[in-house]
């Protein structure tokens, strides 16, 4: 509530935090988002954590 009072709706947005930087840049994250929305390969019923890990490793190379 204090952030809202101080900065109105803008104060409700998450502030940037310190920590480990992302492994993927913005373009790579967008690519991952696209193929997640498209779905897994034909014949694969759904994404598994293993498939996501493999595909993400391919993108980050």
Secondary structure in CASP SS format (residue, H / E / C, confidence):
PFRMAT SS
TARGET T0000
AUTHOR 0000-0000-0000
METHOD secondary structure of the structure
MODEL  1
X C 1.00
X H 1.00
X H 1.00
X H 1.00
X H 1.00
X H 1.00
X H 1.00
X H 1.00
X H 1.00
X H 1.00
X H 1.00
X H 1.00
X C 1.00
X C 1.00
X C 1.00
X C 1.00
X C 1.00
X C 1.00
X C 1.00
X C 1.00
X C 1.00
X C 1.00
X C 1.00
X C 1.00
X C 1.00
X H 1.00
X H 1.00
X H 1.00
X H 1.00
X H 1.00
X H 1.00
X H 1.00
X H 1.00
X H 1.00
X H 1.00
X H 1.00
X H 1.00
X H 1.00
X C 1.00
X C 1.00
X C 1.00
X C 1.00
X C 1.00
X C 1.00
X C 1.00
X C 1.00
X C 1.00
X C 1.00
X H 1.00
X H 1.00
X H 1.00
X H 1.00
X H 1.00
X H 1.00
X H 1.00
X H 1.00
X H 1.00
X H 1.00
X H 1.00
X C 1.00
X C 1.00
END
